[in-house]
Amino acid sequence: MQRLTVLALMRAQPGKSEELGQRLMTLLESSRREAGCINYDVHRANEDTDAWCVYENWRSPQDLEAHFETPAFREFVARAPGLLAGDVDLRKYTMVSMPQSSA
């Protein structure tokens, strides 16, 4: 199985960081319920509270593509221009190491 890791880096417009965070948390809730989602976590930078990162792991590239078609993701994308200062920097990675055991 080819797991896919995604880092989505973004910056909120001035005065929009709290709203962006709320929208990301709403997206988190629905994304975690998707069958192909391994984990989906939202991070906020410590020194720059307008900087956000979403760290995601998916079972496959196809599961990520299905995620992009969900109503929750489409709603986030529709609202993003009013919240984001620039484009989302979306980076995709394939895991080349074995996952660490939880033992």
C-alpha positions as CSV (number, residue, x, y, z in Angstrom):
1,M,0.0,0.0,0.0
2,Q,1.4,3.4,-1.0
3,R,0.6,5.8,1.8
4,L,0.5,9.5,1.0
5,T,1.5,12.3,3.4
6,V,0.2,15.8,2.7
7,L,1.4,19.1,4.2
8,A,-0.8,22.0,3.5
9,L,0.9,25.3,4.5
10,M,-1.2,28.5,4.6
11,R,-1.3,32.0,6.0
12,A,-4.4,33.8,7.2
13,Q,-5.3,37.3,6.0
14,P,-4.8,39.9,8.8
15,G,-7.6,39.6,11.3
16,K,-8.8,36.3,9.8
17,S,-6.7,33.8,11.7
18,E,-9.3,32.7,14.2
19,E,-11.9,32.2,11.5
20,L,-9.4,30.2,9.4
21,G,-8.7,28.1,12.4
22,Q,-12.4,27.4,13.0
23,R,-12.9,26.4,9.4
24,L,-9.8,24.1,9.5
25,M,-11.2,22.4,12.6
26,T,-14.6,21.9,10.9
27,L,-12.7,20.3,8.0
28,L,-10.7,18.2,10.4
29,E,-13.9,16.7,11.9
30,S,-15.3,15.5,8.6
31,S,-11.9,14.5,7.1
32,R,-11.2,12.2,10.0
33,R,-14.4,10.3,9.3
34,E,-13.3,9.5,5.7
35,A,-12.5,5.9,5.1
36,G,-9.1,6.6,3.5
37,C,-7.9,9.0,6.2
38,I,-5.2,7.7,8.5
39,N,-4.7,10.9,10.4
40,Y,-5.6,14.6,9.9
41,D,-4.1,17.2,12.2
42,V,-4.2,21.0,12.3
43,H,-1.2,23.0,13.5
44,R,-0.7,26.7,14.2
45,A,2.8,28.3,14.3
46,N,4.1,29.3,17.7
47,E,5.8,32.5,16.6
48,D,3.4,33.5,13.8
49,T,-0.2,32.9,14.7
50,D,-1.3,33.7,11.1
51,A,0.7,30.6,9.8
52,W,-1.2,27.3,9.7
53,C,-0.3,23.8,8.6
54,V,-2.5,20.7,8.1
55,Y,-0.6,17.4,8.3
56,E,-2.5,14.5,6.7
57,N,-1.9,10.9,5.9
58,W,-4.0,9.0,3.5
59,R,-4.1,5.3,2.5
60,S,-3.6,6.1,-1.1
61,P,-3.5,9.0,-3.7
62,Q,-7.0,7.9,-4.7
63,D,-8.3,8.5,-1.1
64,L,-6.8,12.0,-1.2
65,E,-8.5,12.6,-4.6
66,A,-11.8,11.4,-3.0
67,H,-11.2,13.8,-0.1
68,F,-10.9,16.7,-2.6
69,E,-14.4,15.9,-3.8
70,T,-16.2,15.9,-0.5
71,P,-18.7,18.7,0.3
72,A,-16.7,19.8,3.4
73,F,-13.5,20.2,1.4
74,R,-15.3,22.1,-1.4
75,E,-16.9,24.4,1.1
76,F,-13.5,25.2,2.6
77,V,-12.1,25.9,-0.8
78,A,-15.1,28.2,-1.6
79,R,-14.5,30.2,1.6
80,A,-10.7,30.2,1.4
81,P,-10.2,33.4,-0.8
82,G,-11.7,35.5,2.0
83,L,-9.5,33.9,4.7
84,L,-6.1,33.2,3.1
85,A,-3.3,35.6,2.2
86,G,-2.2,33.8,-0.9
87,D,-2.4,30.2,-2.2
88,V,-2.1,27.1,-0.1
89,D,1.3,25.5,-0.4
90,L,0.3,21.9,-0.9
91,R,3.2,19.4,-0.6
92,K,2.7,15.6,-1.2
93,Y,5.1,13.0,0.1
94,T,5.3,9.2,-0.2
95,M,6.4,7.4,3.0
96,V,9.6,5.5,2.3
97,S,10.3,4.3,5.9
98,M,8.3,1.8,7.8
99,P,5.8,3.4,10.3
100,Q,7.1,3.4,13.9
101,S,5.4,0.6,16.0
102,S,3.2,1.7,18.8
103,A,4.6,-0.9,21.2
